[in-house]
Amino acid sequence: MRCYLYPVEYMPANYDVSIQGFEKRTPCHRIVGMDNVVSLPYGNKPKPVPFPHFPSTLHAVVWRNWDIVDHKRIAATLQMSPSDVFSIGTSMGLPLPQRLTNLKRKRIALTIIRRNWHLLPYDQLLQLLDWTPSELEFTLREDDFLYVKLGNHKPDCPAVHYRPQTQAELSACANLRKAVNDAFPDGLPNNPQPLFQFIDDLSTLPAARVAPKASTLSPRYCYSYFALYGDPLLTPELDPYPNGYVAELSRAGVDGVWLQAVLQKLAPFPFEPLRADKHEARLKSLGNLTRRLAKQGIKLWLYLNEPRAMPKAFFDKYPHLKGVTEGDWTTLCTSTPEVRAWLKSSVTTICKAAPDLGGFFTISGSENLTHCWSHGQGAACPRCSILGMPAVVADLHKAIQEGIDAAGNKQRLIAWDWGWPDAGVKQTIESLPKEISVMSVSEWDTPINRGGIPSTIGEYSVTITKPGPRATRHWSYATASGHRSIAKMQAANSWEMSAVPYIPSVRLTAEHAAAVKEAGVSGMMLGWTLGGYPSPNLAVVAEVGAGASPRRAMEAVAARRNGKKYQAATVQLWDAVSDSILEFPFHISTVYQAPFQQSVANPLWIQPTGYKSTMVGFGYDDIDGWRAVYPPQIFAAQLTKVSDAILAAVARVHEIGYVSAGLTQDARYAEAVALAYGSVADQTRFYMLRTAGKLSSRAAHQLLDREQARAMRMLALQAEDACIGFEASNQYYFLRMDLLEKVINIADVRSSV
């Protein structure tokens, strides 16, 4: 996720402007492990938030890890026996635990970290994960800015160890058991779909391959729906693109996919060769992957964010390569011949090893400190200060393009303008080699008015149907200087709600794709790390690219997906969801800070937590952070308006009776979106009532009734479909134990007000 370099008016006030803040501003906790001394960050060590609905923290740890951590490991972490773990869990009314294979447990580590962040100190968290300190340090730093999502601080949690339960705790456990049984008198849903079942399903080859239609929009590329950040080229058992999934993407009209890449990991690094350890194995794996994908008509693109900054100590040996410094990190100056030559040769090495590679796309103004102007500090470099930002950025891309040309395999390069200062964009584009395409976020800077409140789309919105002024301006610069243009859009979902594989606002996607095509754009990035499920949203983009109007594209995909019998009902649902979500109260801070991803699983607190909400991490009770420019009443009203309209559309589908699997899936995801928006609306109202001292009012109790109903319904939906609650870069936002926790949380609130 890219999160920092928005215009100031879009930026949450409590965020650092650089990932290097991890080192520069964050106090650390030193832990001695098997891999030497490692510094883990803890920030200002705030007190953890309370969870008074549990008898003790030990009970909370057992509850939250019940389904996803082996009970022997829970027992070892808490210094108890597995039988004691089971006894405590059942005393609280917990069902038989779900079982995960060891391979699938590797895919849920971020979920484990997040749900124990306020419960366990680092040493016990490491024991629960069965990780070394360096593994946790790397994940917090590098795994899509996880430490930022966790709030840039580690709560100061005391150690949690087993002791016999007191009588008061046994009585409290009985109350929890009663709350669960009262909510589910017939028990929880039988045979819930196993977590990550979608990986097995998507890995199965479809019965027949569908030849893609010719399209004027290419590439049309997306990220894997279930990739791990990690090191996928060295972990084949965690393949982000199994053949069955690739075939389904091809059927949905996708012709490209992407992975992150770090040049030091894929090519020799002459300055410190050990940093390139195992690069030959990665290159071999990359070549195999690109060949396999090419057989199904899919090209792999590598995301470059280069050159990565180096620790300051590196420049004791190479002072002539030094650029600008930020915290403990310094840039490899791309205006030096040695760095430029290394960039070129690295790209050539990759292209020769993987001749079927589609190419590269870059972000050269991201959170990571890369070239000397990447964070606007190029004036501090004696070389780059003379050249200026446009020339430095253009020459960086020239070096990459020269590397591609030297390999002779016709890979392409896409320069993404994300983070480029407006004042230098035109000159930068004009200075790029003509072979390089220019990509811009389509929806950026689009003005909106929702609920009478004017705002502007930053990015990450499915609610926009045409390119915004920033993108059209940048594409015009590209066209005028002989470059192809690429649009980046969120075709399937966004941080407006990423806990479903796609939001079935299919008409909006089709209309947006048609407008992008009309603007003369040649290709499309279909989403950032979210939205890679083979959805009808992706399919309509391909239909539009092949010449269909938005309406014809919808009808074609609906008929192919659900048959002629359900075509009309499918399109009707897509239209209704599209109409409804146009009322979503968008602001970039809102989609990052409000708990749309946790949704109904976000607990309610009677007393203020004092915490600020975090980027798609913890919502807490920070309604001022959630609502951004919207007054709280309007924020809640807009979300309720969207939720009610979508639920009405879903009800119309249910009135039909039996429908096709595809329409059932569309309705299920639409309902999950509606539940999330309705929940955030009522959470907002809850805290407005708390401020007014009216938590004992009838309105508050009616609100609690609605929240409990939503938790129970979301639990049922997730039991039907294990995609619900999941997103690749955050893994599971919520599980059934979180939704059950909301039930006991509500019971505790009722008894306390």
N, C-alpha and C positions, 0 to 999 in steps of 0.2 A: 504494500500500500504506500502510495506517495501522499504525504500529509502536510508538509510544512510550508512550501513555497507559494502559498496562496497570497493574493493581495491582503493587506493587513485587515481589511474589513471582514474577510472570510475566516481569519485565523482564530481558533480558540485561544483565549488570553493566557491560559495556563500551560502553553506548550513552548518548549525550546525550539529554536529555529534550526537546529542541526542535530543529526544523529551523533555527532561528536560530543554532544552534551552528555552522552553516556559516560564518557571518560572525563570530560572537563569539569562538569558541575555536580557529578553524582558521587557522594561519599560511598565507600565500598567496605564490605565485610570480608575479611580474609579468612579463607577456609583451606586447611591443609588436607589434600586428598592424595589418591594414588598418583595423580598427575601433577605433583608439586603444589606450590601455593598459588591459589587462584583468587582474584578479587571479584566478589559478587556485589552488585550495587544494592544499596538500601535507601538512598535518598535521605529524607529527614526522619525516617523511622517513626511514622505516626502510629498511634494505637490502632489495632484492627477494629473494624466495625463489629458491633455486637450482633449476635443472632439469638435473641432471647427465646425463640420458639424451640430451641434445643435444650435439654437438661444440662448439658455441658459441652465443651469443645470436643471432648472425646466422642460424644454421641454424634456431633456434627461430622467429624472425620469419618466415622463408620458409615453414616448415612450417605454422604456425598461420594464416597469411593466404592460403595457396595457393588455396583454393577461393572465397574471398569478396572479395578485393581484386584489382583489376586489376593484372596483373604490371608494367605500366609504372609504376603508382603505387608498388608495392613497390620497384621499382628506383630510382625517384627518391628515395624516403625513405631508402634504404640506400646511395645514391650508387654504383649499379652499373647494368649494362645488363639489359634484360628477358631476354636470352639467358643471362646469368649466373644470374638468378633461376631460370630453367627448368633450367639445368644443375645447380645446387645441389639443387633439388627432386628431380630424377630420380636424382641420385647417392644420395639417401636412400631411394629406392624409392617415391616418391610417384606416384600415378596421374595420368592426364591431368586437369587441373583442370576442375571444374564451372564453368559460366559463369552469371553473374547479369546481368540487365539493369540499367541505371542506376536505374530505378524501384525495383527490388527491393533494390538496394544501400542505398537510403534507409531500408529497413526492417530493416537489420541492423547499424546503427551501434553500438548498445549491445553487441552481441556482439563487434564489433571492439575497442571500448574495453576490455571485460573481458579478452579474451584477450591483449591487449598491455599491460595495466596493470603487470605486473611485468617487461616487456621493454624498453619505450621511454620516453624522457623526453617531456615535454609537447610540445616543438616537433616531434619526429618523429611523435608520435601525431597531432598536428594535420595534418601533411603526409600521413600515411597516410589520414586521414579526408577530406582536402580540405575542412577546416573552418576558419573563423575562430576566434580565441580566444573571442570572445563566444558563439559557438554552443556551444562545449564548456562554457564556464562555465554557460550557461543549462541545458544538459542535465544536468550534474552536480548542479545545484541543484534543478531543477524536475522532471526526468523521473522521477517516482515515487521520489524520494530516492536516486538512483543513487549519489551519493557515499557515503551511508550504507552501501549494499549493497557498495561497494568497500572499506569498512573505515574511512572517515573519515581516510584518509591516502593520499598518493601515494608509492609506493616511489621511492627515489632511484636511478633507472636511468641509467647512463652512456649516452652516444650510441653508436649501433651503425652502423658503416660497413663497406662492402665492402673486403675485402682478399683476395688469392689464398689458397686453402685450403692449409693445411700438410699434410704427409704424414700426420701423426697424425689430422688431421681427415678426410682422404680415407679413411683406414683405418676411422675411426669411422663414416663414412657407409656404408661397405661393410657394417659390422656392423648398422646400422639397416636397410639394404636386405635383408639376410639374415633379420633378425627379422620383417620384414613378409612376406617371401616364405615363410618357414617357417610363419607363422600362416595365410597365405592361398595355399597352393600352386596353387590354381586361379584365383588372382586375386580381386580385390574383386568384389562383386556387379555384374553388368552392368546398364547403363541405370538407375541409381538415380533415383528420382523427384526431379525438380528441387526445390530449396528453394523454399518458398512456393507449391508447386503447389496447395495447398489454397485459396489466394485465387482462383485461376482457376476451380477446381472449384466453389467456393461462390458465385462470381459468376455462374454459369450458371443461368438460370431453370429450375426443374423443369418437367417435362412438363405437370403440372396443379396448380392451386391447390386445397388442401384447406381447406374451410371449418372454422374452429375451433369446438369445442363450447362451449356455454354453461357458464360456470364461476362458482362462488361465490368463487374466489380471483382477484382482480384489483386492482391490476396484478400481472403476473408478468414482471418485467423483469430484463434482464441486460446485460452489457457486451459490446462487440464482441470476437470471438475474435482479431482481427488489427489493431485500431486502433493507430495511433501516437499518442503523447502530443501532440507538436507543436501544430499549429494547423489541425485538420482542416477548419474552415469556410473557410479560405483556400487549401487544397490539395486541390481536387476530384479530382485524379489519385490521391490516396491515400484515397479514399472509405472510411470505416469501415463503411458499411452499403450495399453495392451491392444492387441489386434481387434478384438470385438468392439472396444470403445472407439477406436479409430474408424472402424467401418460404420458405426452409428453416427459419428460426426460427419463422415462423408455423405451418408444418407440425408443428413440435415443440411447439406449444402456447404459445409465448411471445407476449405481447401488448404488450411494452414494451422499450425499449432506452435506454441512457443515455450521456451524454457529460459530461466536465468542462466547467465554464464559469467564467469570471472576469468579473465585472460591468464592470470597467474596459475590457475588450476588446469588450464587446457593447453598451454604452450610453455616452452622453456622460459624461465625468468633469469636472465644472465646475471643480474645483480645479486640475487640470493637464490641459487638453484633449488634449495630445499623447499622453497615455497611452491615449486611446481612438481612436488613429489606425486607420483602416480598419474602424471598428465598423459602419459602414453596409453594407460589403461582407459582413461576417460575418453581420449580421442578414438580409440578402437570402439568403445561403446557408442560414442556419438555417430561414427560411421555406420555401425550396424543399425542404430535406431533410424537414421535418416534414410537408409536403403529400404528398411521395412516400411516406413511411412510412405515413401515414394511409390511403392508397389500399389498402394491404395489411393494414389492421387493426392497425397497430403505432403506439404512441405513443412519442414521444421525451421523456425526462426529463433535466433538466439538474442536475448536481451542483454545489451552491453551498457554498463554504467562505469566508464573507464576514463583514465587509469585510476585505480584505487589508491587513495592516500596511504602513506606509509608512516610508521612510528618515527618520531623525531630522531631516535637513535640511529636509524638507517642512514641518515645523512651525515653522520660522523665520518662514514667511509666514502659517501658520494655527495659531498657538499655542492658540487657543480650541477647536480640534478634537482636541487631544492627549489621549490616554488613558494607557496604561501602556507602559513601555519595557522591551524585552528585547534586550540586545545592541545592535545598530545599528538596530533596528526599533521602531516605536511604533504603537500601535493608533489607528485612527480611532474615537473614542469614539462608540458608538451611542446614548448618552444625550444627545448634542447634537442640536438640531433640524436642523442642516444635514446631518449624516451620515445621520440617519434619513430625511430628505426625499430625499436622493440614493438611498438603498437602495430606497425606495418607487418613485421615478420610474424607476429603472433597470429594475426588474422589470416595471413597466407598459410601458416601451418594448419589452422583449423579448416580452412577451405579445401586444402589438398587432402586432408584426412577424411573429410566428409563432402565429397563432390555433389551429393544429392541435397545438401543443405540449401534451404530456400534463401537464407541471407541473415541479416542482422537488423535490429532496430535499436536505437540509442535513446537514452535520456541523458542530457548533458547539463542539466541544471537541477538535479534532484537533492534529496536529503544527504546523500553521501558526498563527501568532499572528493572531487575528482580533479579536473583541470583548475588552473589558477583563478579563472573567473567563475567557477561553478557556484560559489556562494557570494559573488559580487565583490571579492576582495583582490582582484587582479592588479589593482594599483600598487599592491605591496610587493609584486614580483618585478624585478628590474627588466625582465624581457617582455612579459605579457602586458605590463603597464604601457609600454610603447605601442604594442600592436592593437590593444583594445579588445573588448569582448567579442564582437562579431568576427574579427580575424582569427582569434584563438579558437573559437568554436568551429569555424569553417575549416581551419587547418587540422584540427583533431579529426574531423570527418574525412578530410582529404587523405590523411594517413590511413584510415580504415579502408577507404575506397581503393587506395593504391595497393593495400594488402590483398583485397579481393581481386583486383586486376592481375596481380602477379601470379595468382593461382590459376587463372584462366578458366574458371568453372562457371562464370556468369551468375554468381550469387548477387543478390541485391542488397542495398543499404537504404534504410528508412531513418531519417533524422526527425525525432519527435521534438517539437518546439516547447515541450513542457518545461517551465521554469525560465524560459528566455525572457529577459526584460523587454517590454513593449518597444522601448526606444531603439533597441538594436536588432529587432526581428527582421526587418526588411533588408538591411545590409547583410545580415548573416545568411539569409536565404539566397540573396544574389551572389554571395561569395562561394556557395557550395558548388561542387562539380555537378554538371547537369544530370549525371547518372543517378544521383541521390534523390529519392522521393522525400517529400516533406509531409509529416503527419501532424494534425492538430485535433484537439478535443472538440467534437462537433458542437456540443451544447453549451460550451463555455460562454459566459457573458450574456446569455439570453435573459431578457427582462421578463419577470412574471408578476402577477398580482393574485394572491391566494387569500381568500377571506378578507379582502380589502386592504391587505398589507403588501406593499411593493417590495420585491426582492429580486435577486439575480441568481441564476443557476451558475454554480462554479463548474462542477463536473459531477459525474456519478448520478445521473438522473435518467430514468426511463420515461419521464413525463413530457419530454420535448419532442416535437415532430419536425423540426427543421434546424439547420445549422444556425449557430449564433453569430454575432458580428465579429468576434475575434477570429473564429475559424475561417469565415468567408474572406476576411481581410488577409489572413496569412496564406490561404489558398490562392488568392489573386496575385500575391507576390510571387508565389511559386510558379503559377502559370505564366506570368509575364516574363519570368527569367528562365523558362524552359524546363521546369521540374514537374514531375507527376505529383499529385496530391493524394494523401491518404487521410481518411476520417477515423478517429477513435470515438466509439460510442459504447454505451451500455445497452446491448441488444436484448439481453435476457433478464438481468436483475441488476441491482446496485445496492449501495449502502442504505437506500431507502427501505430495503428488506432483502437481506442476503441469506437468510436462514431457510429459504426455499430455493430449489434449483433454478426456477424462473418464475417471474411474475407474468401471468397470462394476459398482459396488456398488449396483445399481439398486434392490434391495429396501429398503436402508436409506434411500434418498432417498424412496421411496414411503411408507414407514412414517413418516418424519419429516414429510412433507407432510400425511399424514392426521392426525397428532397436532397439528400446527399448526392445521389446519382445525378440529379438535375443540375447540381452545382458543379459538375464536371470532375468529381472525385473518381479516382481509378480503383481504389481498394479500400478495405475497411478492417480495422482492428475491432473485434466484436465485444471486447470487454477487458478489464484488467484481470486480476487473479480470480475473479468471480464471474459466473455466467457461462461456464464451459460445458454445461449439461446439454446433450443433444435434444434441444427443445423446439417447439413450433416457432418460437421467436427467431431462432437461427435460420430455420427453414424458410421463413417468409423473406428474409434478407436475400437468400439465394434466388428465390422466385422473382423478386423485384430486379435483381441484377440480370436475370435472364429475360427481362422485358415486360413482366406482368405489372399491372397496376396494383396498388395496395389491396384493393378489394378482391381482385382476381387472385392475387397471391394468397390471401387469407382463405379464399374458397378452395383453392387447389390444395393447400396444406391441410385444411380441415377434412377434405374428402379423402386424401391419401392417409391421413392419420386415423380417422374415425369412421370412414365409410360414408356413402351418400346419405344413409339413413340419419346420421347424426351431424351432418355437415351444417345444417342451419342452426341447430342448437349450440354447436361449437362456436360458430361465428357470433352468435348472439351473446354468449358468455364473454368472448374476447372483446366485443364492443362494449359490453357493460363494465367490465373491469377497466378498459381504456378510458371510458367516460368518467368513471368514478375517481381514478387515481390522478386525474388532472386537478383535483382539489387538494392534493397532498401539500402540506405547508413546508415547501422546500427552503432550506438554507443549508450551506455546506456545514455549518456548525451543528445544525439539527440532525443531519444524517450521520454525522460522526459521533455526536454526544448523546443523543436520545437513545433509550434502550430498545430500539426497534429489533435488534438481533436477539437479545435476551427475551424480549417481549414479556409475555405473561410470567415467565420464570423470575423476573426481577422482583426481589422481596419488597415488602412494604415496611417502613420503619415508623414507629410512633414518635420517636425522638430523632431530631436531626443528626445525621451521621457526621456532618462537617466535611465530607469528602466532595470533591469536584468529579463530575462524570469524566470518563476517559474515552479515548477514540475506539469505537466499536468494542469496548471492553466491559467496563462496569458503569451502569447507569446511576447507581445509588439513588439518592432522592434529590438530585440537583436539577430541579425543573427550570431554573434560570439558565443553566447550561443547555438543557434540552431544547428550549423554545427559541433561542436566538432572538430574532427581531419580532417574533410574534407575541402579543400579549397572551398570558396563560389561558384565558377563556377562549380566545380565538384559536390558539394552537389545539386545545382539546376539542373544540367544536369542529374544526376542519378534519381532524383525524376521525372523529365519530361519523362525520358525513361520508367520508371515504369508506369506513368500515361498514356502516349500515347499507350503503348502496351495493357493495360487493356481496355481503351476506344475502341480500335480496336476490341477486343474480344467481348465487349458488343454490338458493332455495328453489329457484325455477328449474335448475338442472335436476335437483332431487325429486321434484314433482313428476318428472318423466318416468321415474322408476329405474329399471336397468338401463344403463348406457354403456358405451364402449369404454375400454380401459383408458384410452387417451383422454376422453372427456372427463372421466372420473378423476384422472390425475390432475387435469387442469382445474377442476372444481376444488379438489383437495388443496392445491397450492393457493388458489384464490382465497379459500376459507382461512388458511393459516395466515395469510397476509392480513386479512380482515381482523382476525383475532389479535394479531400483534398491534395493529393500529388502535383498535378499540381498547386494548389493555393500556397502552401508553397514554391514551386520552384519559382513562379513569385513574391511572396512577397520578397524572397531573392534577386531576380534581381532588384526589385524596390529599395531596400535599397542600393544595389551596385550603381544604377544610382543616388540615392540621394547623396551618398558620392562623386560621380564624378561630381556633379552639372548638371546632365542631365535629370532632371525630366520633362522638357518641350520638350524632344526629341520625335521623332516619335516612338521609341522603348517603351518609357514610356507610351504613349497613347495607343499603341497596347496592352501592358500589362494590362492597365486599362480596355480595352474592354474585354479581356479574363476573368479578375476577375469579371466583372459585369455579364458576361454570366454564369460563375460558380455559383455566388450567386443566380441568377434566377433559374438555374437548380437544385441546392441543395434545394431551397425552394420548387420547384415542387416535388422533391423526398420525402421530409419530409411530404408534404401534402398527398402523397400517403401512407406513412408508418411512423407512429409516433415513431418507434424504432430508426430512424435515428436521431443522435444527443444525444442519451441517453446512459448512463452507470451507473450501480448501485451505485458505491461509489462516483460519481460526479454528478449524476442526469443529467439534460439536459445541455450539453455544449453550445448548441445554439438552438434558436427557430426562427420562421419565422421573428420575429421582429428584430433579430440580422442580418439576411440575408437581410432584407429590409434596415437596418441601413448601411450595407456595400454598398448598392446602393447609398444612399445619401452621404456616406463617399467618394465614388468615384467621385460623382458629385462635391463635395466640393474640392477635390484634383484637378480635371480638371480646375475648375475656379480659382484656386490659383497658378498654375504653368505656 
